[in-house]
Amino acid sequence: MTVPVGPAGPSARDAARSVRNRARYRFDDLLSRGTWAVLLWLGAMTLTVIVASTVILTLFRVTFSGSGDSSVFEDFWQTLLRILDPGTMAGDVGWGRRVLALVVTLSGILVAGTLIGLIAAGFERRIDEMRRGRSIVVESGHFVVLGWSERMRVIVEQLTAGADGADAVVVIVADRDAPDMEDELRSAVVGSRGRRVICRSGDPRRSSTLGLANLYQARAVVVLADENDPDGADVVTTVLAVGKLIGFDRVPIVAELAGELVSEKLIRATGPAVHPVIPTMSAARIATLVLRQRGLSEVIEELLDANGADILVDALPDLVGVTFADATFRFDEARPIGLIRRGGMVEINPPGSALIEPGDRLVAIGSSVDKLVPMPSEAAPSTGERLVLTAERTEMQLLFIGWNRLATSFLGQFDQSAVPGSTALVMYDDDVLTASDIRPPALRNIQFSTMAGSDPVTALESMACTSVILLSYENRADADSRTLLDLRLLKNEIVSRPLAAPQLLVQLLNSERAELADMVGFNDYIVSDVTGSQLIAQLMRSPERRKVFHQLYMSEGPSLHLVAASRLHAEDASTFRDVVRAAHAAGVIAIGWVGGPERGGRTHLSPSLSDPIRLDPSDRVVVIG
């Protein structure tokens, strides 16, 4: 069938519609180009109305009321006034002029209304972008956290705590809504004057998102692992994206990873400015040290907590040429424990005759870098017979209630220093795990065995254990509730026994439930997500602490020890300076003391040298040697 073509045919109507549609399309396309296009359209419409009114007034040789000048420029000006101010037309006379003024005024109202709406929409859009975290951060010396974690509140609290956290700014970039992140973290900086948390939304693996955080002027960057990324692929991708944007040697980068292999490869690929952290391995090292020496749990907690005594690293040019022994007594409220040589080698408790050379940095225990102010020189006592420090070298009988990846790291660490003949028994719930799921590392000194069961008291009765490690089943929603219930059962059984209570080490997945853990003794220790968060914050503040922590927590070499004052011949000390001098004479470094059970086991780290002190027989001195 042929459709007729003619003036009155369908094609003419289609052509008319096509012209209208094309005009509408062009207009919509212009408006979609943004605010500038709308402003251009408003300006063009306003100019058209003014020119048309001016032409009409000129052709009819009339003017608006109040003007004695009939020139084109005067007509142009009077029209512009009526567009800007509707009240200007009140004095016009003559219906022709009034109608023209009304049309001009209505056009002005339309333009003004559109302009006001445009400005309001622009402000609203800008505020929405700011609320959603899409603006660039204009800060310097700030901490940048890439990614999100359930431990974020703890990390922020640690970064903004203490004197070194004064005026700290933490910038968080994560693939979440900025208002939700800010609401969740607001309590972390409540009452912290000058300390702020700034949230930006976006994928931290993208360069466009990383640009929002102003990485060039950051103090340190941390990349957090996501629970949905067990292999750490996203962490590695983000670290590489940061390096591509600003380089790997500009800002220290702390990366949270799950395995040693990826950690070693990342260091080799990026250089020493990247500092990998493996939370499970760090927690295992700390737990091993706690079990080797009872009473060290409070000391380690204070060293990790930013609100307590910190490991300080600082270059002090005034001490160049001074021996380490002399430097030990040059600080009142900080205890030097070692040196980081110019080449990066860490020396903990070096010989007293070791000279501090140019480029070396002092490692000390103190509350703030401000405490590292050298005092006048004080003669160091001569060194006598060196005190032999060893951790407990007796056979250990370990009882594991539950099993997870922390147990594997813990057994591997503890086996390195365990006495041959030590044992480890794992009780596992066969409703949750099977025997094949329990895969211990290669053990040299520990005899390993397993038993199925869910009653921790049964396992406790089956062996004379020295330590009980209560672990969480990480794949269960009720993991912490189950752990706390088992802990209560164990406590009731341990308290009823006349024998010495075994030391307890408890893992909780949620640190907020730690207050529900009613521990038996002050030597017991809780491992939670706080431990890894504190370590991450410590490295962000000072990445050099990683090597120092590694040295202190290793089973070999200088480490933390608790010794009786009588072993240092410091039982009659009247000030802490006397304790420090006695420890120096024995070849070790005193950094504090721990009260006995009757004093609640309270830890005192880095007290002033002039602080009066009276050590009871049950008190012990914290030394490094």
C-alpha positions as CSV (number, residue, x, y, z in Angstrom):
1,M,0.0,0.0,0.0
2,T,1.3,3.4,-1.0
3,V,0.9,6.3,1.4
4,P,0.0,9.5,-0.4
5,V,2.3,12.4,0.0
6,G,0.9,15.9,0.0
7,P,0.4,19.1,2.0
8,A,-2.5,17.6,3.9
9,G,-1.0,14.0,4.2
10,P,0.4,12.3,7.2
11,S,4.0,13.2,6.2
12,A,3.2,16.9,6.7
13,R,2.0,16.2,10.2
14,D,5.1,14.0,10.8
15,A,7.3,16.8,9.6
16,A,5.6,19.3,12.0
17,R,6.0,16.9,14.8
18,S,9.6,16.3,13.8
19,V,10.4,20.0,14.0
20,R,8.8,20.3,17.4
21,N,10.5,17.2,18.7
22,R,13.8,18.3,17.4
23,A,13.5,21.7,19.0
24,R,12.5,20.1,22.3
25,Y,15.4,17.6,22.0
26,R,17.9,20.4,21.4
27,F,16.5,22.4,24.3
28,D,16.7,19.3,26.6
29,D,20.2,18.6,25.4
30,L,21.2,22.2,26.2
31,L,19.8,22.0,29.7
32,S,21.5,18.6,30.4
33,R,24.9,20.2,29.9
34,G,24.8,21.6,33.4
35,T,24.3,24.9,35.3
36,W,26.2,27.0,32.8
37,A,23.9,26.0,30.0
38,V,20.8,27.0,32.1
39,L,22.4,30.3,32.9
40,L,23.2,30.9,29.3
41,W,19.6,30.1,28.3
42,L,18.2,32.5,31.0
43,G,20.6,35.2,29.9
44,A,19.6,34.8,26.3
45,M,15.8,34.9,27.2
46,T,16.3,38.0,29.3
47,L,18.3,39.8,26.6
48,T,15.6,38.9,24.0
49,V,12.8,40.4,26.1
50,I,14.8,43.5,26.8
51,V,15.7,44.0,23.1
52,A,12.1,43.3,22.0
53,S,10.7,45.8,24.5
54,T,13.3,48.4,23.5
55,V,12.4,48.0,19.8
56,I,8.7,48.4,20.5
57,L,9.2,51.5,22.6
58,T,11.5,53.0,19.9
59,L,9.1,52.2,17.1
60,F,6.1,53.8,18.9
61,R,8.2,56.7,20.1
62,V,7.1,56.3,23.7
63,T,8.8,55.7,27.0
64,F,8.0,54.2,30.4
65,S,6.8,56.6,33.1
66,G,9.4,58.6,34.9
67,S,11.7,58.9,32.0
68,G,12.0,62.1,30.0
69,D,14.7,60.6,27.8
70,S,13.4,58.7,24.7
71,S,16.7,57.4,23.5
72,V,17.3,53.7,22.8
73,F,19.7,53.3,25.8
74,E,17.1,54.8,28.2
75,D,14.5,52.4,26.9
76,F,16.9,49.6,27.3
77,W,17.7,50.6,30.9
78,Q,14.0,51.1,31.9
79,T,13.1,47.6,30.5
80,L,16.0,46.1,32.5
81,L,14.7,47.8,35.7
82,R,11.3,46.3,35.2
83,I,12.7,42.8,34.8
84,L,14.8,43.1,38.0
85,D,12.1,44.9,40.1
86,P,8.4,44.3,39.6
87,G,7.5,47.4,41.6
88,T,9.0,49.6,39.0
89,M,5.9,49.4,36.7
90,A,3.6,50.9,39.4
91,G,3.9,54.4,37.9
92,D,3.3,53.5,34.3
93,V,0.4,55.3,32.5
94,G,-1.3,54.2,29.3
95,W,-2.6,50.8,28.7
96,G,-0.1,50.1,25.9
97,R,2.8,50.8,28.2
98,R,1.2,48.9,31.1
99,V,0.7,45.8,29.0
100,L,4.3,45.9,27.7
101,A,5.6,46.5,31.3
102,L,3.5,43.6,32.5
103,V,4.9,41.2,29.9
104,V,8.4,42.4,30.7
105,T,7.8,42.1,34.5
106,L,6.3,38.6,34.2
107,S,9.4,37.6,32.1
108,G,11.6,38.9,34.9
109,I,9.6,37.0,37.5
110,L,10.1,33.8,35.4
111,V,13.8,34.4,35.1
112,A,14.2,35.3,38.8
113,G,12.2,32.2,39.9
114,T,14.2,30.0,37.6
115,L,17.5,31.5,38.8
116,I,16.5,31.1,42.5
117,G,15.5,27.5,41.9
118,L,18.8,26.9,40.0
119,I,20.9,28.4,42.8
120,A,18.9,26.4,45.5
121,A,19.3,23.2,43.5
122,G,23.1,23.9,43.1
123,F,23.5,24.5,46.8
124,E,21.5,21.4,47.6
125,R,23.5,19.3,45.1
126,R,26.8,20.7,46.5
127,I,25.8,20.0,50.1
128,D,24.7,16.5,49.1
129,E,28.1,15.9,47.5
130,M,29.8,17.1,50.6
131,R,27.7,14.9,52.8
132,R,28.4,11.9,50.5
133,G,32.2,12.7,50.8
134,R,33.1,13.6,47.2
135,S,35.1,16.8,47.9
136,I,38.9,16.9,48.1
137,V,40.4,17.0,51.5
138,V,42.6,20.1,52.1
139,E,44.7,18.9,55.1
140,S,48.4,18.2,55.8
141,G,50.0,15.8,58.3
142,H,46.8,13.7,58.4
143,F,46.3,10.0,58.7
144,V,44.6,8.3,55.8
145,V,42.7,5.0,56.3
146,L,41.7,3.2,53.1
147,G,39.0,0.6,53.4
148,W,36.5,-0.2,56.2
149,S,36.7,-2.6,59.1
150,E,34.7,-3.4,62.2
151,R,37.8,-2.3,64.1
152,M,37.7,1.2,62.7
153,R,36.5,2.8,65.9
154,V,39.4,1.4,67.8
155,I,41.9,2.5,65.2
156,V,40.5,6.1,65.2
157,E,40.6,6.2,69.0
158,Q,44.2,5.1,69.0
159,L,45.3,7.6,66.4
160,T,43.7,10.5,68.2
161,A,44.7,9.4,71.8
162,G,47.4,10.7,74.0
163,A,49.6,13.8,73.6
164,D,50.9,12.6,70.2
165,G,47.3,12.5,68.9
166,A,46.5,16.1,69.8
167,D,45.0,17.9,66.8
168,A,45.1,14.7,64.8
169,V,43.0,14.5,61.6
170,V,42.0,11.0,60.4
171,V,40.7,10.8,56.8
172,I,38.8,7.6,55.9
173,V,38.1,6.6,52.3
174,A,35.8,3.6,51.9
175,D,33.1,2.3,49.6
176,R,30.4,3.3,52.0
177,D,28.2,6.3,52.5
178,A,30.1,9.1,54.3
179,P,27.2,10.1,56.6
180,D,26.9,6.5,57.9
181,M,30.7,6.3,58.6
182,E,30.6,9.6,60.4
183,D,27.7,8.6,62.6
184,E,29.4,5.4,63.5
185,L,32.7,7.0,64.4
186,R,31.4,10.2,66.1
187,S,31.8,8.6,69.6
188,A,35.4,7.8,68.9
189,V,36.4,11.5,69.1
190,V,33.9,12.8,71.5
191,G,35.5,15.4,73.8
192,S,38.7,15.4,71.7
193,R,39.3,19.1,70.9
194,G,41.0,19.6,67.6
195,R,40.8,16.0,66.6
196,R,38.6,15.3,63.6
197,V,37.4,12.4,61.4
198,I,36.8,13.2,57.8
199,C,35.0,10.5,55.6
200,R,35.0,10.2,51.9
201,S,33.1,7.7,49.8
202,G,34.4,5.7,46.9
203,D,36.4,2.7,45.9
204,P,39.9,3.2,47.3
205,R,41.4,1.1,44.5
206,R,40.6,3.9,42.0
207,S,43.0,6.8,41.5
208,S,40.1,9.2,41.2
209,T,38.9,8.3,44.7
210,L,42.4,8.3,46.2
211,G,42.9,11.8,44.9
212,L,40.2,13.0,47.4
213,A,42.4,12.1,50.4
214,N,45.3,14.3,49.5
215,L,47.8,11.5,49.9
216,Y,50.7,13.8,49.0
217,Q,50.6,15.6,52.3
218,A,49.5,12.7,54.5
219,R,51.5,11.6,57.5
220,A,50.9,7.9,56.9
221,V,48.5,5.7,55.0
222,V,47.0,2.3,56.1
223,V,45.1,-0.1,53.9
224,L,42.7,-2.3,55.8
225,A,41.7,-5.8,54.9
226,D,38.1,-6.7,54.3
227,E,36.5,-9.8,55.7
228,N,35.3,-10.6,52.2
229,D,38.9,-10.5,50.9
230,P,40.7,-13.3,52.8
231,D,43.6,-13.5,50.3
232,G,44.3,-9.8,50.5
233,A,44.0,-9.2,46.8
234,D,42.1,-5.9,47.3
235,V,44.7,-4.7,49.8
236,V,47.6,-5.4,47.4
237,T,45.6,-3.6,44.6
238,T,45.0,-0.6,46.8
239,V,48.7,-0.4,47.8
240,L,49.8,-0.5,44.2
241,A,47.2,2.2,43.3
242,V,48.6,4.4,46.1
243,G,52.2,3.8,44.9
244,K,51.2,4.7,41.3
245,L,49.6,7.9,42.4
246,I,52.3,9.2,44.8
247,G,55.2,6.7,44.7
248,F,56.2,4.2,47.4
249,D,58.8,6.4,49.1
250,R,56.8,9.5,49.8
251,V,54.5,8.4,52.6
252,P,54.7,5.3,54.9
253,I,52.1,2.8,53.9
254,V,50.9,0.2,56.4
255,A,49.1,-2.8,54.8
256,E,47.0,-5.3,56.7
257,L,47.5,-8.8,55.2
258,A,46.6,-12.4,56.0
259,G,49.8,-14.3,55.1
260,E,53.6,-14.1,55.2
261,L,54.1,-15.0,51.5
262,V,52.1,-12.0,50.2
263,S,53.7,-9.8,52.8
264,E,57.3,-10.7,51.7
265,K,56.4,-10.4,48.0
266,L,54.8,-6.9,48.7
267,I,58.0,-5.7,50.5
268,R,60.2,-6.9,47.7
269,A,58.0,-5.3,45.0
270,T,57.4,-1.9,46.7
271,G,60.4,-1.3,49.0
272,P,60.9,-0.6,52.7
273,A,58.3,2.2,52.9
274,V,55.5,-0.4,52.8
275,H,55.0,-2.0,56.2
276,P,52.8,-5.2,56.1
277,V,51.0,-6.2,59.3
278,I,49.6,-9.8,59.8
279,P,47.3,-9.4,62.8
280,T,47.0,-13.2,63.5
281,M,50.8,-13.6,63.6
282,S,51.2,-10.5,65.8
283,A,48.6,-11.7,68.2
284,A,50.3,-15.1,68.3
285,R,53.7,-13.6,69.1
286,I,52.1,-11.5,71.9
287,A,50.2,-14.5,73.3
288,T,53.4,-16.6,73.2
289,L,55.3,-14.0,75.2
290,V,52.4,-13.7,77.7
291,L,52.4,-17.5,78.3
292,R,56.2,-17.7,78.6
293,Q,56.2,-15.1,81.4
294,R,53.3,-14.6,83.6
295,G,52.5,-11.0,84.4
296,L,53.6,-9.5,81.1
297,S,50.1,-9.1,79.8
298,E,49.6,-5.7,81.5
299,V,53.0,-4.5,80.3
300,I,52.2,-5.4,76.7
301,E,48.8,-3.9,76.8
302,E,50.2,-0.6,78.0
303,L,52.9,-0.6,75.3
304,L,50.3,-1.2,72.6
305,D,47.7,1.3,73.9
306,A,48.3,4.8,72.7
307,N,47.0,6.1,76.0
308,G,49.9,4.5,77.9
309,A,53.6,4.4,77.5
310,D,54.7,4.3,73.8
311,I,57.8,3.2,72.0
312,L,59.4,6.4,70.9
313,V,61.8,6.8,68.0
314,D,63.6,10.1,67.5
315,A,66.9,11.5,66.1
316,L,68.7,13.5,68.8
317,P,71.7,15.3,67.4
318,D,72.8,16.5,70.8
319,L,73.6,12.9,71.8
320,V,76.0,12.2,68.9
321,G,79.2,10.9,70.3
322,V,77.6,9.9,73.6
323,T,77.7,6.3,74.8
324,F,74.5,4.5,75.2
325,A,75.2,4.0,78.9
326,D,75.4,7.8,79.4
327,A,72.2,8.3,77.3
328,T,70.4,6.0,79.7
329,F,70.5,8.6,82.4
330,R,70.0,11.7,80.3
331,F,66.2,11.5,80.4
332,D,63.9,11.9,83.4
333,E,60.6,10.6,82.0
334,A,61.7,8.4,79.2
335,R,63.7,5.2,79.3
336,P,66.1,4.6,76.4
337,I,66.1,0.9,75.3
338,G,68.1,0.8,72.1
339,L,69.2,2.4,68.9
340,I,68.2,2.3,65.2
341,R,71.4,2.7,63.3
342,R,71.6,4.8,60.1
343,G,71.4,1.7,58.0
344,G,68.1,0.6,59.6
345,M,69.5,-2.1,62.0
346,V,67.7,-2.2,65.4
347,E,69.9,-2.7,68.5
348,I,67.9,-3.4,71.7
349,N,69.9,-3.1,74.9
350,P,73.2,-2.5,73.1
351,P,76.5,-2.5,75.0
352,G,76.9,0.5,77.3
353,S,80.0,1.5,75.4
354,A,78.2,1.7,72.1
355,L,78.5,5.2,70.6
356,I,75.6,7.1,69.1
357,E,76.7,8.1,65.6
358,P,75.4,10.6,63.2
359,G,72.1,9.4,61.6
360,D,71.3,7.1,64.5
361,R,67.9,7.3,66.2
362,L,67.2,6.7,69.8
363,V,64.5,4.1,70.8
364,A,62.9,4.8,74.2
365,I,59.8,4.1,76.3
366,G,57.8,7.1,77.3
367,S,54.5,8.8,77.1
368,S,55.4,11.3,74.4
369,V,58.2,12.4,72.1
370,D,58.2,15.7,74.1
371,K,59.7,13.7,77.0
372,L,62.9,13.1,75.0
373,V,64.6,16.2,76.2
374,P,68.2,15.4,77.3
375,M,69.3,16.5,80.8
376,P,72.8,17.3,81.9
377,S,75.1,14.3,81.9
378,E,75.1,11.9,84.8
379,A,77.8,9.4,85.4
380,A,76.6,5.9,84.7
381,P,77.5,3.2,87.2
382,S,80.0,0.5,86.2
383,T,78.6,-2.8,84.9
384,G,79.1,-5.8,87.1
385,E,78.1,-9.4,86.7
386,R,75.5,-9.5,83.9
387,L,72.1,-10.8,85.0
388,V,71.0,-14.0,83.1
389,L,67.5,-13.6,81.9
390,T,65.5,-16.5,80.7
391,A,61.8,-17.1,80.2
392,E,60.2,-20.0,82.0
393,R,61.9,-23.1,80.7
394,T,59.6,-25.8,82.1
395,E,57.5,-28.2,80.2
396,M,54.2,-26.6,79.2
397,Q,50.9,-28.5,78.9
398,L,48.6,-26.4,76.7
399,L,44.9,-27.0,76.4
400,F,43.2,-25.5,73.4
401,I,39.4,-25.3,73.6
402,G,38.3,-24.7,70.0
403,W,40.4,-24.2,66.8
404,N,41.0,-21.5,64.2
405,R,43.8,-19.9,62.2
406,L,45.1,-18.1,65.3
407,A,45.9,-21.5,66.9
408,T,48.1,-22.5,63.9
409,S,50.2,-19.3,64.2
410,F,50.3,-19.6,68.0
411,L,51.5,-23.2,68.0
412,G,54.2,-22.4,65.4
413,Q,55.5,-19.4,67.5
414,F,55.4,-21.2,70.8
415,D,57.1,-24.3,69.5
416,Q,60.2,-22.3,68.7
417,S,60.8,-21.7,72.4
418,A,59.0,-24.6,74.0
419,V,60.9,-27.2,76.1
420,P,61.0,-30.6,74.4
421,G,58.3,-32.7,76.0
422,S,55.7,-30.0,76.1
423,T,52.2,-31.0,75.0
424,A,49.2,-29.5,73.3
425,L,45.7,-31.0,73.5
426,V,43.0,-29.6,71.3
427,M,39.3,-30.2,72.2
428,Y,37.1,-29.5,69.2
429,D,33.3,-29.6,68.8
430,D,32.6,-32.3,66.2
431,D,29.4,-30.5,65.3
432,V,31.4,-27.6,64.1
433,L,34.7,-29.1,62.9
434,T,36.1,-32.5,61.9
435,A,39.4,-34.0,62.8
436,S,40.7,-33.3,59.3
437,D,39.9,-29.5,59.7
438,I,42.6,-29.3,62.5
439,R,45.9,-29.0,60.7
440,P,48.7,-28.0,63.1
441,P,52.0,-26.6,61.8
442,A,55.2,-28.8,61.8
443,L,56.1,-29.1,65.5
444,R,59.5,-30.0,66.8
445,N,59.2,-29.6,70.6
446,I,55.4,-30.0,71.3
447,Q,53.5,-33.3,71.3
448,F,50.2,-32.6,69.6
449,S,46.9,-34.5,70.1
450,T,43.1,-33.9,69.7
451,M,39.9,-35.0,71.3
452,A,36.3,-34.4,70.3
453,G,33.9,-32.8,72.8
454,S,32.1,-29.6,73.7
455,D,32.5,-29.5,77.5
456,P,35.7,-27.6,78.5
457,V,35.6,-29.0,82.0
458,T,36.0,-32.5,80.6
459,A,39.1,-31.5,78.8
460,L,40.4,-29.7,81.9
461,E,40.0,-32.8,84.0
462,S,41.8,-34.9,81.4
463,M,45.2,-33.3,81.9
464,A,47.2,-31.2,84.4
465,C,47.5,-28.2,82.1
466,T,49.6,-25.1,82.7
467,S,47.7,-22.9,80.3
468,V,44.3,-22.9,78.7
469,I,43.8,-21.2,75.4
470,L,40.1,-20.6,74.7
471,L,39.6,-19.9,71.0
472,S,36.5,-18.8,69.0
473,Y,34.9,-20.7,66.1
474,E,35.2,-17.8,63.7
475,N,32.5,-19.2,61.3
476,R,29.7,-19.0,63.8
477,A,27.6,-16.0,64.7
478,D,27.4,-17.1,68.4
479,A,31.2,-17.5,68.7
480,D,31.8,-14.9,71.4
481,S,28.7,-16.0,73.4
482,R,30.0,-19.6,73.3
483,T,33.5,-18.5,74.4
484,L,32.1,-16.5,77.3
485,L,30.0,-19.4,78.5
486,D,32.9,-21.8,78.3
487,L,35.1,-19.3,80.2
488,R,32.5,-19.2,83.0
489,L,32.5,-23.0,83.2
490,L,36.3,-23.1,83.3
491,K,36.5,-20.4,85.9
492,N,34.0,-22.2,88.2
493,E,36.1,-25.3,87.9
494,I,39.5,-23.6,88.4
495,V,38.4,-21.6,91.4
496,S,37.1,-24.8,93.1
497,R,40.5,-26.5,92.8
498,P,43.1,-26.3,95.5
499,L,46.0,-26.5,93.0
500,A,47.6,-23.6,91.2
501,A,45.3,-22.2,88.6
502,P,46.4,-22.5,84.9
503,Q,46.9,-19.3,83.0
504,L,44.0,-18.3,80.8
505,L,44.3,-16.8,77.3
506,V,40.9,-16.0,75.8
507,Q,40.1,-14.9,72.2
508,L,37.1,-12.7,71.6
509,L,36.1,-11.6,68.1
510,N,34.3,-8.5,69.3
511,S,36.3,-6.4,71.7
512,E,33.2,-4.8,73.1
513,R,32.4,-8.1,74.9
514,A,35.7,-8.1,76.7
515,E,34.2,-6.5,79.7
516,L,31.9,-9.6,80.1
517,A,35.0,-11.8,80.3
518,D,35.4,-12.4,84.1
519,M,39.0,-13.6,84.2
520,V,40.5,-15.6,87.0
521,G,43.7,-13.9,87.7
522,F,45.5,-10.7,86.7
523,N,48.0,-12.7,84.7
524,D,45.3,-13.8,82.2
525,Y,45.1,-12.2,78.8
526,I,42.4,-11.5,76.3
527,V,43.2,-11.5,72.5
528,S,40.7,-9.5,70.5
529,D,40.5,-7.3,67.4
530,V,41.8,-4.5,69.6
531,T,45.3,-6.0,69.5
532,G,45.6,-5.8,65.7
533,S,44.0,-2.3,65.7
534,Q,46.4,-1.0,68.3
535,L,49.4,-2.3,66.4
536,I,48.2,-0.7,63.1
537,A,47.8,2.6,64.9
538,Q,51.2,2.3,66.4
539,L,52.8,1.8,63.0
540,M,50.9,4.6,61.5
541,R,52.3,7.0,64.1
542,S,55.9,5.6,63.7
543,P,56.5,2.8,61.2
544,E,60.0,2.1,62.8
545,R,58.2,0.6,65.7
546,R,57.5,-2.5,63.6
547,K,61.2,-3.7,63.9
548,V,61.3,-2.8,67.6
549,F,58.1,-4.8,68.4
550,H,59.5,-7.7,66.4
551,Q,62.7,-7.7,68.4
552,L,60.9,-7.4,71.8
553,Y,58.5,-10.2,71.1
554,M,60.9,-12.7,69.6
555,S,61.9,-15.7,71.7
556,E,65.6,-15.1,71.2
557,G,67.6,-11.9,71.8
558,P,66.7,-9.0,74.1
559,S,63.1,-9.1,75.2
560,L,60.7,-8.1,78.0
561,H,61.2,-9.8,81.4
562,L,59.9,-9.5,84.9
563,V,62.5,-9.9,87.7
564,A,62.3,-9.6,91.5
565,A,64.0,-6.5,92.9
566,S,66.3,-8.7,95.0
567,R,67.9,-10.1,91.8
568,L,68.9,-6.6,90.8
569,H,69.9,-5.8,94.4
570,A,67.4,-3.0,94.3
571,E,65.1,-4.0,97.1
572,D,66.2,-1.0,99.2
573,A,65.7,1.5,96.3
574,S,64.1,4.8,97.4
575,T,63.6,6.3,93.9
576,F,63.3,4.8,90.5
577,R,66.7,6.2,89.6
578,D,68.2,3.7,92.1
579,V,66.3,0.9,90.3
580,V,67.6,2.0,86.9
581,R,71.2,2.2,88.2
582,A,71.0,-1.2,89.7
583,A,69.6,-2.7,86.5
584,H,72.3,-1.0,84.5
585,A,74.9,-2.5,86.7
586,A,73.4,-5.9,86.0
587,G,73.5,-5.3,82.2
588,V,69.8,-4.8,81.7
589,I,67.5,-1.8,81.2
590,A,64.7,-1.1,83.8
591,I,61.7,0.5,82.2
592,G,59.1,0.2,85.0
593,W,57.7,-2.1,87.7
594,V,54.6,-4.3,88.3
595,G,52.9,-4.4,91.6
596,G,52.2,-7.8,93.2
597,P,48.7,-9.4,93.6
598,E,48.0,-7.4,96.8
599,R,48.5,-4.2,94.7
600,G,46.2,-5.4,92.0
601,G,49.1,-6.2,89.6
602,R,49.2,-2.5,88.4
603,T,51.9,-1.7,85.9
604,H,54.0,1.4,86.0
605,L,56.0,2.1,82.9
606,S,58.6,4.9,82.3
607,P,58.1,6.6,85.7
608,S,60.2,9.6,86.5
609,L,63.7,8.9,87.8
610,S,63.0,11.0,90.8
611,D,59.7,9.2,91.7
612,P,59.8,7.7,95.2
613,I,59.4,4.0,95.2
614,R,59.2,1.1,97.7
615,L,59.3,-2.3,96.2
616,D,57.6,-5.2,98.1
617,P,59.0,-8.7,97.8
618,S,56.0,-9.6,95.5
619,D,56.7,-6.6,93.2
620,R,58.7,-7.2,90.0
621,V,60.8,-4.9,87.9
622,V,60.2,-4.7,84.1
623,V,63.5,-5.0,82.4
624,I,64.8,-5.5,78.8
625,G,67.7,-7.7,78.4
